[in-house]
Every structure is written in structure tokens, then in C-alpha cells.
Amino acid sequence: MRLHSLLPLAIVTFATAQLKKLAQDAGKMYFGTATDNGELNNTQYVNILTDTDEFGQLTPSNGMKWFAIEPEFGVFNYSMGSVVADLAEENGQILRCHNLVWHSQLAPWVDALTWSKENLTEALIAHVTAEATHWKGKCYAWDVLNEALNDDGTYRNDTFLAVLGPEYIKIAFKAAAAADPDAKLYYNDCNIERVSNKSDSARKNIIKFLQDDNIRIDGIGLQSHFTVGRSPSLDDQISNMRLFADLGLEIAITELDVRVPDPPNSTGLEMQSKVYEESVGACVQVDECVGVTVWDFYDPFSWVPDTFPGMGSATLYFANFTKHPAYQGIVNALVNGTDSGEDEGCGNDDGREEDNKTKRSHHWQRT
């Protein structure tokens, strides 16, 4: 159902807006943000982060990735991942756990060792089982598998695929389901926010691939790293979400940010606000979309400037902690929905998936 901007509730403003409360009023489970350990010494930032009317869900940006959890073969260290997990628990915020298997930010030994099918299967099961068991019962959802597809929809040729073939996907999801049976199990990827070869492949070669073997997968994570002028329209996003919902999945926008040319001007910020409004509005209009997570909310902590020179200001708060117009765009979407989309293109400047190994920022890496 489309809701229109003439509804009286549209008078909600910055002074009264609280995103998590508005999201729940719109029938969503949460509105959340990613955060990272090194950011938690900024008092003003933490005050916003832990306002549970603003952000009802946290994702650790880096602390649960393979390099941090199993830095040496068979040696597990949960200290980095526990920082954000413990903060969420302390504040009663939903925890999305991110991630168990990804080709990037692996511990170096994973790519360096010579593997057989048998011993890599054993190592993969051991890693997924140990990590998911450690946080058993604390994670609303696990991003079990992250970015396993190239932009043309083919499988990414990493160590796991090279040794095990696509079966590694089944191995990871089966191990996660056994280790943390109450958590939602997600596939998470970028550039699958509109109908395309890649989103079609996610449905066929990840989701159906698992479902046809009766292996549980519960959700699809749409990362939604967008650029002004190149983002999928509202209708594109809704149509795509509904195709995932038709497979019995719940949907989450997991890493939303919208980059603009630096320095930002009023035109770019207005366009950014529209992209945020349409993306959140798509989630509002699709019942199976449970919530939205922004990939951090404070510009100085964004991964974007170091990865895309000349681009930035991708989040909701400027360096002086004033809010982007995009914040009001999100409020508008949560209160009223929105009517139609205009922008075309994908999350990257050239419409293709970026090389995740170059996604470096001052505080590790973004996804």
C-alpha cells in the first residue's frame, strides 16, 4: 500500500524524530546502525549510538570477521567482537552478527595454506561452529555468507570455491544452523537491490541452491551502498524485495549509506535525502522487510572517503553532529512511505561491484 506525503503525521521533525520508535510505529522490527570498537571513545557519538529510541539495533563493523575471530589456525579470540555485542546487550539493542564467511578480511592463513576438500571442510565447519556457538542466543541474525557472487552473477572465485566448489555454501549454512538454531540465517550482498543478473543469481544460486537441499536460510541482506544519481528507484527496490519474499525469506537493508561528491552542496544533499527516503520507504512498503541498518551514522567514521576519492558525506550526521537532510528523508519514509523513484544505476560509480579488498578506512574496513 502506498502512503502519501499529505498525511498529517508528516509534521514529525528533527527535534522529535527518533528513528527506532518511528520504525516500530511503521511495523518494522528495528532501525539500527553499524559501529566499531575504535569509535566508542567519542562521547557525543556514543550518546547517540546508545539512545535506544534512535537506534534499536547494532551491527559490529569488523569485530566478528574471520581475521579477528580466528587469527591463527585453531586459535579463537572473541575479545574484539564482544565489545559491540556486549554494548548491545547492555542497552537492550538487537544484535545483528556479521559475518561468518567472506572472501575478504580473512586471517592470512586461510588463503596461504594448501587445502584438500576434507581439511578445508573441517576448518570451515570448525570456524562457523565455534563463532556461532560463542554468541549462541545473543544474535537476532547471522550474516552467514557475505558477498559470494561477482557482479555478473557468477560465483566469486575465492579459496572456498576453488577447493570445495559451491558446496561450501551448504557447509557454512548447515554448520550455522546447528550451532545457533534460534538465530536467523542470512545471505548478505551488495548490488542486489534491483532485479539484475546478480540478484537473480542470489535467488537461484544461493537461496534456491540451499532450499532445494532442505538447508535453512531465513533472510536476504541488501547492503544498499548507493551513490546519488545512480541508485535503484523505489519501485525497483520494492519489486526486487518482493521476489526475495516470494522465496519465503525475510529481508533487511543491512548497510545503507549514500555517498555524494565532496564537498557536499545543497543539490547533492537533497538528492541524498531522496535516496535515503526511497530506500527506507521500500522497506516500509514490503511487509517482509524487518528493518534498516545504516553503515554507521557519523561522517568521520564512514568507510567511503578512503575508498572512493572525491566522494563522502555518506551518513546521517556531519562532523559537527548536525544532521543531514537525509535524516528527515528517513523520517518522511517511516511516517508516510513515499510515492515513486527516479534515480537509476547501482551502488558503484561505474555500476559494477567494487573490489572489497580495497574497501579500507581508518578503522579497519566496512563490510
KEKE-3310 file (N, C-alpha, C; in steps of 0.2 Angstrom, whole numbers, plus 5000, padded with zeros to 4 digits):
npx = (5004:5003:5007:5005:5012:5004:4999:4995:5004:5016:5022:5032:5048:5066:5068:5059:5060:5064:5072:5071:5059:5050:5052:5047:5034:5030:5029:5040:5054:5066:5076:5093:5111:5128:5143:5159:5174:5184:5178:5171:5176:5172:5162:5151:5146:5144:5133:5123:5123:5119:5106:5092:5079:5083:5092:5089:5096:5112:5126:5141:5155:5167:5172:5168:5173:5183:5197:5198:5192:5198:5213:5224:5227:5215:5215:5206:5198:5188:5187:5188:5176:5167:5165:5156:5145:5143:5140:5127:5120:5120:5112:5100:5098:5095:5105:5114:5124:5139:5152:5151:5157:5167:5176:5185:5195:5199:5209:5226:5231:5221:5220:5233:5237:5239:5226:5215:5199:5194:5201:5199:5185:5183:5190:5182:5169:5173:5177:5164:5156:5162:5162:5148:5143:5148:5142:5129:5112:5112:5112:5101:5101:5112:5124:5128:5135:5144:5144:5146:5146:5150:5148:5142:5134:5140:5149:5160:5177:5185:5196:5188:5178:5187:5192:5182:5171:5154:5148:5153:5145:5133:5139:5143:5130:5123:5132:5130:5117:5116:5124:5118:5103:5092:5094:5092:5097:5106:5110:5121:5123:5130:5124:5113:5101:5092:5082:5092:5106:5114:5106:5096:5104:5108:5095:5094:5106:5111:5100:5089:5097:5101:5089:5083:5090:5085:5091:5092:5089:5086:5085:5088:5101:5102:5114:5115:5124:5124:5126:5123:5112:5113:5106:5095:5078:5063:5052:5060:5067:5056:5050:5061:5063:5051:5052:5062:5055:5045:5051:5050:5058:5064:5068:5081:5088:5104:5116:5116:5121:5124:5133:5140:5147:5161:5166:5150:5135:5120:5112:5117:5115:5101:5097:5103:5095:5083:5086:5089:5076:5068:5074:5072:5058:5055:5057:5048:5036:5036:5031:5038:5051:5061:5069:5080:5097:5109:5126:5135:5133:5139:5149:5163:5167:5164:5167:5168:5176:5189:5189:5183:5189:5186:5173:5160:5153:5142:5133:5122:5125:5134:5152:5151:5141:5128:5113:5111:5101:5095:5092:5079:5073:5072:5064:5052:5050:5047:5036:5027:5028:5032:5031:5036:5051:5066:5079:5093:5104:5118:5126:5139:5151:5153:5143:5146:5152:5162:5179:5181:5192:5199:5192:5196:5197:5200:5197:5198:5189:5174:5164)
npy = (4994:5011:5026:5043:5059:5069:5065:5069:5066:5069:5080:5077:5081:5085:5088:5080:5068:5051:5037:5023:5022:5027:5018:5006:5010:5010:4997:4990:4980:4985:5000:5003:5003:5001:5000:5002:4997:5006:5018:5021:5029:5042:5053:5060:5054:5041:5044:5046:5034:5025:5028:5022:5024:5030:5021:5005:4993:4985:4983:4975:4982:4976:4967:4954:4947:4935:4937:4943:4934:4921:4922:4914:4898:4887:4895:4904:4920:4931:4943:4956:4956:4955:4968:4977:4968:4966:4979:4981:4971:4976:4988:4984:4982:4976:4963:4961:4949:4949:4944:4927:4920:4925:4931:4941:4950:4939:4929:4928:4915:4907:4909:4906:4892:4876:4866:4852:4845:4839:4843:4857:4858:4853:4864:4875:4871:4870:4884:4891:4885:4886:4901:4904:4897:4903:4915:4911:4912:4926:4933:4941:4939:4930:4935:4924:4921:4931:4941:4932:4932:4937:4952:4949:4938:4926:4914:4920:4918:4912:4905:4896:4892:4888:4876:4869:4870:4876:4869:4873:4883:4877:4869:4879:4886:4875:4872:4884:4884:4872:4877:4888:4888:4896:4908:4920:4916:4923:4928:4940:4954:4965:4977:4970:4975:4979:4971:4960:4952:4948:4949:4940:4928:4927:4923:4911:4904:4904:4905:4896:4886:4882:4879:4869:4858:4857:4865:4877:4894:4910:4924:4938:4950:4966:4976:4990:5001:5016:5028:5045:5049:5037:5027:5013:5014:5018:5009:4999:4994:4989:4980:4970:4966:4960:4949:4941:4940:4931:4919:4915:4922:4933:4950:4962:4978:4981:4989:5002:5017:5033:5040:5056:5069:5077:5093:5092:5099:5109:5104:5091:5085:5086:5077:5065:5064:5060:5048:5040:5042:5035:5022:5018:5019:5009:4998:5000:4998:4985:4971:4960:4965:4968:4978:4992:4995:5007:5010:5014:5031:5043:5055:5056:5043:5035:5023:5027:5039:5035:5025:5029:5041:5058:5057:5057:5061:5052:5048:5050:5061:5075:5080:5089:5085:5089:5086:5078:5083:5071:5063:5068:5064:5050:5050:5055:5044:5034:5038:5041:5033:5033:5039:5037:5032:5039:5039:5030:5017:5008:5004:5008:5019:5016:5007:4994:4980:4984:4981:4972:4971:4983:4991:5000:5009:5021:5014:5000:4991:4991:4981)
npz = (5000:4996:5004:5006:5005:5011:5023:5040:5050:5045:5050:5059:5065:5066:5079:5086:5081:5082:5076:5078:5086:5077:5066:5072:5074:5061:5059:5058:5064:5069:5068:5064:5067:5061:5070:5077:5086:5089:5088:5100:5109:5108:5115:5112:5101:5106:5114:5106:5099:5108:5112:5113:5108:5096:5089:5088:5086:5083:5073:5073:5065:5061:5071:5072:5061:5051:5052:5065:5074:5072:5071:5070:5064:5072:5083:5093:5096:5104:5109:5102:5095:5105:5110:5104:5104:5118:5121:5115:5121:5134:5133:5128:5115:5098:5091:5076:5069:5061:5051:5046:5035:5022:5008:5010:5022:5029:5040:5036:5035:5030:5016:5013:5016:5010:5004:5006:5000:5011:5023:5022:5023:5036:5043:5040:5045:5058:5061:5059:5068:5080:5082:5080:5090:5101:5102:5104:5105:5107:5095:5084:5071:5059:5047:5038:5026:5015:5002:4990:4977:4960:4950:4939:4942:4943:4953:4966:4964:4976:4989:4996:4986:4976:4981:4987:4979:4975:4985:4998:5002:5007:5017:5026:5030:5035:5046:5053:5056:5065:5075:5081:5083:5085:5079:5065:5049:5036:5019:5013:5003:4991:4978:4974:4975:4965:4952:4943:4934:4945:4957:4953:4952:4966:4970:4964:4964:4977:4987:4982:4979:4992:4998:4990:4994:5007:5016:5029:5026:5031:5028:5017:5015:5010:5005:5001:4997:4991:4977:4974:4961:4955:4961:4963:4959:4969:4966:4959:4970:4978:4969:4968:4981:4984:4976:4982:4994:4990:4990:5002:5012:5024:5024:5025:5025:5026:5026:5024:5015:5007:4996:4991:4980:4986:4991:4999:4992:4992:4982:4980:4993:4994:4984:4990:5002:4996:4990:5002:5008:4998:4999:5012:5012:5003:5011:5021:5014:5010:5018:5022:5024:5038:5044:5045:5043:5045:5038:5049:5056:5057:5048:5050:5053:5042:5029:5016:5011:5010:5002:4990:4982:4982:4985:4998:5014:5017:5027:5041:5049:5050:5053:5064:5071:5067:5058:5042:5029:5024:5036:5039:5027:5029:5041:5034:5026:5035:5042:5032:5021:5003:4986:4973:4963:4956:4952:4943:4941:4950:4966:4964:4956:4943:4941:4944:4954:4968:4971:4986:4993:4993:5001:5012:5027:5040:5051:5051:5040:5030:5027)
capx = (5000:5007:5005:5006:5015:4999:4996:4996:5010:5022:5025:5037:5054:5072:5068:5055:5061:5068:5071:5069:5052:5046:5052:5042:5027:5028:5028:5046:5057:5071:5081:5099:5117:5134:5148:5166:5177:5188:5173:5167:5179:5169:5157:5144:5144:5141:5127:5118:5123:5116:5099:5088:5074:5085:5095:5087:5100:5119:5130:5149:5158:5173:5175:5166:5176:5187:5204:5198:5190:5202:5219:5229:5223:5213:5216:5200:5199:5182:5188:5186:5169:5162:5164:5149:5140:5141:5136:5120:5116:5119:5107:5094:5098:5096:5112:5115:5131:5142:5149:5154:5161:5168:5182:5189:5197:5201:5216:5231:5232:5216:5222:5240:5238:5237:5220:5211:5192:5192:5203:5196:5178:5184:5192:5176:5164:5176:5176:5157:5153:5165:5160:5141:5141:5151:5137:5123:5106:5113:5112:5095:5103:5119:5126:5132:5139:5144:5147:5149:5144:5153:5143:5138:5130:5144:5152:5167:5182:5190:5199:5182:5175:5192:5194:5176:5165:5148:5146:5155:5139:5129:5143:5143:5124:5122:5135:5127:5110:5117:5127:5114:5097:5087:5096:5090:5102:5106:5115:5122:5127:5130:5122:5107:5095:5087:5082:5098:5109:5117:5100:5093:5109:5107:5089:5094:5112:5112:5094:5086:5103:5101:5082:5082:5093:5082:5096:5089:5091:5080:5084:5092:5103:5103:5118:5112:5128:5122:5128:5117:5111:5114:5103:5089:5072:5059:5049:5065:5068:5051:5049:5066:5062:5045:5055:5065:5050:5041:5055:5049:5063:5063:5073:5084:5093:5109:5122:5114:5124:5123:5139:5139:5153:5164:5162:5143:5132:5113:5109:5119:5111:5094:5097:5105:5089:5078:5088:5088:5069:5066:5076:5068:5052:5054:5056:5041:5030:5036:5030:5044:5057:5060:5072:5085:5103:5114:5133:5137:5128:5143:5153:5170:5168:5162:5172:5168:5181:5196:5188:5180:5192:5181:5166:5160:5147:5138:5129:5116:5127:5140:5157:5149:5135:5122:5110:5110:5093:5093:5088:5072:5070:5071:5058:5047:5048:5045:5030:5022:5030:5034:5027:5039:5058:5068:5086:5095:5111:5119:5129:5146:5151:5153:5138:5149:5154:5169:5184:5181:5199:5201:5187:5199:5195:5204:5195:5198:5186:5167:5158)
capy = (5000:5017:5031:5049:5064:5074:5063:5074:5064:5071:5085:5075:5085:5083:5089:5075:5061:5045:5033:5016:5022:5028:5012:5001:5013:5008:4990:4986:4977:4990:5004:5002:5006:4998:5004:4999:4997:5012:5024:5021:5034:5048:5053:5063:5049:5035:5046:5045:5027:5021:5031:5016:5026:5031:5015:4999:4988:4987:4978:4976:4983:4972:4963:4947:4944:4929:4939:4945:4929:4915:4925:4908:4891:4884:4899:4909:4926:4934:4950:4962:4955:4956:4975:4979:4963:4967:4985:4980:4968:4981:4993:4980:4983:4970:4962:4958:4947:4950:4939:4921:4918:4931:4931:4947:4951:4933:4928:4926:4908:4904:4909:4904:4885:4871:4863:4847:4846:4836:4848:4864:4857:4853:4870:4879:4869:4872:4891:4893:4882:4890:4908:4905:4894:4908:4920:4907:4915:4933:4937:4940:4936:4930:4935:4918:4921:4938:4943:4926:4932:4943:4957:4946:4933:4920:4913:4923:4913:4913:4899:4891:4890:4884:4870:4865:4872:4879:4866:4877:4887:4872:4868:4885:4887:4869:4872:4889:4881:4868:4880:4894:4886:4901:4914:4920:4915:4927:4929:4947:4955:4972:4977:4965:4979:4979:4965:4960:4946:4947:4947:4933:4923:4926:4919:4904:4900:4904:4904:4890:4881:4879:4877:4863:4853:4857:4868:4883:4901:4914:4931:4941:4956:4970:4981:4996:5006:5019:5034:5049:5049:5030:5022:5010:5018:5015:5004:4994:4991:4985:4974:4966:4964:4955:4942:4938:4937:4925:4913:4914:4925:4940:4955:4968:4983:4980:4993:5008:5024:5036:5045:5062:5072:5081:5095:5092:5105:5108:5099:5084:5083:5085:5070:5060:5063:5057:5041:5038:5041:5029:5015:5016:5018:5002:4993:5001:4996:4977:4968:4955:4969:4968:4983:4995:4997:5012:5008:5020:5037:5049:5055:5054:5036:5032:5020:5030:5044:5032:5020:5032:5048:5063:5056:5056:5063:5047:5045:5055:5066:5079:5080:5093:5081:5091:5081:5079:5082:5064:5061:5070:5060:5044:5051:5055:5037:5030:5041:5042:5029:5038:5038:5034:5033:5042:5038:5024:5015:5004:5007:5010:5024:5013:5002:4987:4979:4986:4976:4973:4971:4990:4995:5002:5015:5022:5010:4993:4990:4992:4976)
capz = (5000:4995:5008:5003:5009:5014:5029:5045:5054:5041:5054:5063:5064:5069:5086:5089:5077:5084:5071:5080:5088:5071:5063:5075:5073:5054:5058:5057:5070:5071:5064:5068:5064:5062:5074:5078:5093:5090:5088:5106:5114:5106:5120:5109:5096:5110:5117:5100:5097:5114:5113:5111:5104:5090:5086:5092:5083:5082:5069:5073:5058:5060:5076:5071:5055:5052:5054:5072:5077:5071:5068:5069:5063:5078:5089:5093:5101:5104:5113:5098:5093:5111:5113:5102:5106:5125:5122:5113:5127:5140:5131:5126:5107:5094:5088:5070:5069:5054:5047:5047:5029:5017:5005:5012:5029:5031:5043:5031:5035:5026:5009:5012:5017:5005:5007:5002:5002:5018:5029:5022:5025:5043:5045:5039:5050:5065:5062:5059:5074:5086:5082:5081:5097:5106:5103:5103:5108:5108:5089:5081:5064:5057:5040:5037:5020:5013:4995:4987:4970:4956:4948:4933:4945:4944:4960:4967:4964:4982:4992:4997:4980:4972:4984:4989:4974:4978:4991:5004:5004:5011:5023:5031:5032:5039:5052:5057:5059:5070:5081:5084:5079:5085:5075:5058:5044:5031:5014:5013:4997:4988:4971:4973:4977:4960:4948:4939:4934:4952:4961:4950:4954:4973:4971:4961:4966:4984:4991:4980:4980:4999:4999:4986:4998:5013:5021:5031:5025:5033:5026:5012:5017:5004:5008:4999:4997:4985:4975:4972:4954:4952:4965:4961:4961:4974:4963:4958:4976:4980:4965:4970:4988:4983:4973:4988:4999:4987:4991:5009:5016:5027:5020:5029:5022:5031:5026:5020:5015:5001:4995:4987:4979:4991:4997:4998:4991:4994:4977:4982:4999:4993:4981:4995:5006:4992:4990:5009:5009:4994:5001:5018:5010:5000:5017:5024:5010:5009:5024:5024:5026:5045:5047:5041:5047:5041:5039:5053:5056:5058:5043:5051:5054:5036:5025:5009:5008:5009:4996:4984:4982:4979:4987:5005:5017:5015:5033:5043:5054:5049:5058:5070:5074:5064:5054:5035:5027:5024:5042:5038:5022:5033:5045:5030:5024:5041:5044:5026:5015:4998:4980:4967:4962:4950:4951:4940:4942:4956:4971:4962:4951:4936:4940:4945:4961:4969:4974:4993:4996:4993:5005:5018:5030:5046:5057:5048:5034:5031:5027)
cpx = (5004:5003:5008:5008:5010:4997:4999:5002:5016:5025:5030:5044:5060:5071:5064:5057:5066:5067:5069:5061:5048:5046:5047:5035:5025:5028:5034:5049:5062:5073:5088:5105:5123:5138:5154:5169:5180:5184:5170:5170:5177:5162:5150:5142:5141:5134:5121:5117:5119:5109:5095:5081:5076:5088:5093:5091:5107:5121:5137:5152:5163:5175:5173:5169:5181:5194:5204:5197:5195:5209:5224:5224:5221:5213:5210:5200:5192:5182:5185:5178:5164:5161:5157:5144:5138:5138:5129:5117:5115:5113:5101:5093:5099:5103:5111:5122:5133:5149:5154:5159:5161:5175:5187:5190:5197:5208:5220:5231:5227:5218:5229:5241:5236:5231:5218:5204:5191:5195:5200:5188:5178:5185:5186:5171:5167:5175:5169:5155:5156:5162:5152:5139:5143:5145:5130:5117:5107:5112:5105:5096:5110:5120:5131:5137:5138:5148:5150:5148:5148:5147:5139:5134:5134:5147:5159:5172:5187:5192:5193:5179:5180:5193:5187:5170:5160:5146:5148:5149:5134:5132:5142:5136:5122:5125:5132:5121:5111:5120:5123:5107:5092:5088:5094:5097:5102:5111:5115:5126:5126:5127:5117:5101:5090:5087:5088:5101:5112:5111:5097:5098:5108:5101:5090:5100:5114:5106:5091:5091:5102:5094:5080:5085:5091:5087:5093:5093:5085:5079:5089:5094:5105:5107:5117:5118:5127:5126:5123:5117:5112:5111:5097:5083:5068:5055:5054:5066:5062:5050:5055:5065:5056:5047:5058:5060:5046:5045:5055:5054:5061:5069:5075:5088:5098:5115:5121:5118:5123:5128:5137:5146:5155:5167:5155:5140:5124:5110:5110:5115:5104:5093:5098:5099:5084:5080:5087:5080:5066:5068:5073:5061:5050:5053:5050:5035:5030:5036:5035:5050:5056:5064:5077:5091:5107:5121:5136:5133:5132:5148:5160:5172:5166:5168:5173:5173:5187:5195:5186:5183:5187:5174:5166:5153:5141:5133:5124:5119:5134:5145:5155:5143:5128:5120:5110:5102:5091:5090:5081:5069:5068:5064:5052:5045:5045:5038:5025:5023:5032:5031:5030:5047:5060:5075:5088:5102:5112:5123:5136:5146:5150:5147:5140:5151:5161:5173:5184:5187:5202:5197:5191:5197:5200:5203:5194:5194:5178:5163:5161)
cpy = (5006:5022:5038:5055:5069:5071:5068:5072:5066:5077:5083:5078:5082:5083:5083:5068:5057:5039:5026:5016:5023:5022:5007:5004:5011:5001:4986:4984:4982:4995:5004:5005:5001:5003:4999:5001:5004:5019:5026:5025:5041:5049:5055:5057:5043:5037:5045:5037:5023:5024:5026:5018:5028:5025:5009:4993:4990:4981:4979:4976:4978:4966:4956:4943:4939:4932:4941:4939:4923:4918:4920:4902:4888:4888:4904:4914:4930:4941:4956:4962:4956:4963:4977:4974:4965:4974:4985:4976:4972:4986:4990:4981:4976:4969:4958:4956:4946:4949:4933:4919:4923:4930:4936:4947:4944:4933:4926:4919:4904:4903:4906:4896:4882:4866:4857:4848:4844:4841:4855:4863:4857:4860:4875:4878:4871:4880:4893:4891:4885:4897:4908:4902:4899:4913:4917:4911:4923:4937:4936:4937:4935:4931:4929:4918:4928:4938:4937:4926:4938:4947:4954:4940:4926:4920:4916:4917:4914:4906:4894:4888:4885:4877:4865:4866:4875:4875:4869:4881:4883:4871:4873:4886:4881:4870:4878:4887:4877:4872:4885:4893:4892:4908:4914:4920:4918:4926:4936:4949:4963:4971:4972:4969:4980:4972:4965:4953:4944:4945:4941:4927:4922:4922:4912:4900:4900:4902:4897:4884:4878:4876:4870:4857:4853:4860:4875:4889:4905:4921:4933:4948:4960:4976:4988:5002:5010:5026:5039:5049:5042:5025:5019:5014:5014:5009:4998:4990:4986:4979:4968:4962:4958:4948:4938:4935:4931:4919:4911:4917:4931:4944:4960:4972:4983:4985:4999:5014:5026:5041:5050:5065:5077:5087:5095:5099:5104:5103:5092:5081:5082:5078:5065:5059:5059:5049:5037:5037:5035:5022:5013:5015:5012:4997:4994:4998:4988:4974:4964:4959:4971:4975:4986:4996:5001:5009:5014:5026:5043:5049:5054:5047:5032:5029:5023:5034:5040:5027:5023:5040:5053:5062:5055:5058:5058:5045:5050:5061:5069:5078:5084:5091:5085:5086:5083:5079:5075:5061:5062:5066:5053:5045:5051:5048:5033:5032:5040:5037:5035:5035:5034:5035:5036:5040:5031:5023:5010:5008:5010:5015:5022:5008:4995:4986:4981:4980:4977:4973:4978:4994:4996:5008:5016:5018:5003:4994:4989:4986:4969)
cpz = (5000:5000:5006:5008:5012:5021:5035:5049:5051:5045:5059:5061:5067:5076:5090:5086:5081:5080:5073:5082:5082:5067:5066:5074:5066:5053:5057:5064:5073:5066:5068:5064:5065:5066:5075:5084:5094:5090:5095:5111:5113:5110:5117:5104:5100:5113:5112:5099:5102:5116:5109:5107:5097:5086:5091:5090:5082:5078:5071:5066:5056:5065:5076:5065:5056:5055:5062:5076:5078:5068:5067:5068:5070:5084:5089:5098:5099:5107:5108:5096:5099:5113:5110:5104:5114:5126:5120:5118:5133:5139:5129:5118:5104:5091:5082:5070:5062:5055:5048:5041:5024:5014:5007:5019:5032:5035:5037:5030:5030:5019:5008:5012:5011:5007:5002:5004:5009:5023:5028:5024:5033:5046:5045:5044:5057:5066:5063:5066:5080:5087:5084:5088:5102:5108:5103:5108:5109:5101:5086:5074:5063:5050:5040:5032:5017:5006:4991:4979:4966:4953:4942:4936:4946:4951:4960:4968:4970:4984:4993:4991:4976:4975:4985:4983:4978:4984:4998:5006:5009:5017:5028:5034:5037:5046:5057:5060:5065:5076:5084:5081:5080:5081:5068:5054:5038:5026:5013:5007:4995:4981:4969:4975:4971:4956:4943:4938:4941:4956:4959:4952:4962:4974:4969:4964:4973:4988:4988:4980:4987:5000:4996:4990:5006:5019:5023:5029:5026:5030:5021:5015:5011:5007:5007:5000:4990:4984:4973:4964:4951:4956:4961:4963:4967:4972:4961:4964:4978:4976:4967:4976:4988:4980:4978:4993:4996:4988:4999:5014:5019:5024:5025:5024:5028:5031:5023:5021:5008:5000:4990:4985:4985:4988:4995:4997:4992:4989:4979:4988:4999:4989:4986:4999:5002:4991:4997:5010:5005:4996:5007:5017:5007:5006:5020:5020:5008:5016:5027:5026:5034:5048:5042:5046:5042:5043:5042:5052:5056:5052:5044:5052:5048:5032:5018:5007:5006:5003:4990:4984:4979:4982:4995:5008:5016:5021:5034:5047:5051:5054:5065:5073:5072:5059:5047:5034:5026:5030:5041:5032:5025:5037:5040:5028:5029:5043:5038:5021:5010:4992:4975:4967:4956:4948:4948:4942:4949:4961:4969:4956:4944:4935:4941:4952:4962:4972:4982:4996:4996:4997:5012:5021:5036:5051:5054:5041:5035:5031:5027)
residu = (MET:ARG:LEU:HIS:SER:LEU:LEU:PRO:LEU:ALA:ILE:VAL:THR:PHE:ALA:THR:ALA:GLN:LEU:LYS:LYS:LEU:ALA:GLN:ASP:ALA:GLY:LYS:MET:TYR:PHE:GLY:THR:ALA:THR:ASP:ASN:GLY:GLU:LEU:ASN:ASN:THR:GLN:TYR:VAL:ASN:ILE:LEU:THR:ASP:THR:ASP:GLU:PHE:GLY:GLN:LEU:THR:PRO:SER:ASN:GLY:MET:LYS:TRP:PHE:ALA:ILE:GLU:PRO:GLU:PHE:GLY:VAL:PHE:ASN:TYR:SER:MET:GLY:SER:VAL:VAL:ALA:ASP:LEU:ALA:GLU:GLU:ASN:GLY:GLN:ILE:LEU:ARG:CYS:HIS:ASN:LEU:VAL:TRP:HIS:SER:GLN:LEU:ALA:PRO:TRP:VAL:ASP:ALA:LEU:THR:TRP:SER:LYS:GLU:ASN:LEU:THR:GLU:ALA:LEU:ILE:ALA:HIS:VAL:THR:ALA:GLU:ALA:THR:HIS:TRP:LYS:GLY:LYS:CYS:TYR:ALA:TRP:ASP:VAL:LEU:ASN:GLU:ALA:LEU:ASN:ASP:ASP:GLY:THR:TYR:ARG:ASN:ASP:THR:PHE:LEU:ALA:VAL:LEU:GLY:PRO:GLU:TYR:ILE:LYS:ILE:ALA:PHE:LYS:ALA:ALA:ALA:ALA:ALA:ASP:PRO:ASP:ALA:LYS:LEU:TYR:TYR:ASN:ASP:CYS:ASN:ILE:GLU:ARG:VAL:SER:ASN:LYS:SER:ASP:SER:ALA:ARG:LYS:ASN:ILE:ILE:LYS:PHE:LEU:GLN:ASP:ASP:ASN:ILE:ARG:ILE:ASP:GLY:ILE:GLY:LEU:GLN:SER:HIS:PHE:THR:VAL:GLY:ARG:SER:PRO:SER:LEU:ASP:ASP:GLN:ILE:SER:ASN:MET:ARG:LEU:PHE:ALA:ASP:LEU:GLY:LEU:GLU:ILE:ALA:ILE:THR:GLU:LEU:ASP:VAL:ARG:VAL:PRO:ASP:PRO:PRO:ASN:SER:THR:GLY:LEU:GLU:MET:GLN:SER:LYS:VAL:TYR:GLU:GLU:SER:VAL:GLY:ALA:CYS:VAL:GLN:VAL:ASP:GLU:CYS:VAL:GLY:VAL:THR:VAL:TRP:ASP:PHE:TYR:ASP:PRO:PHE:SER:TRP:VAL:PRO:ASP:THR:PHE:PRO:GLY:MET:GLY:SER:ALA:THR:LEU:TYR:PHE:ALA:ASN:PHE:THR:LYS:HIS:PRO:ALA:TYR:GLN:GLY:ILE:VAL:ASN:ALA:LEU:VAL:ASN:GLY:THR:ASP:SER:GLY:GLU:ASP:GLU:GLY:CYS:GLY:ASN:ASP:ASP:GLY:ARG:GLU:GLU:ASP:ASN:LYS:THR:LYS:ARG:SER:HIS:HIS:TRP:GLN:ARG:THR)
# end
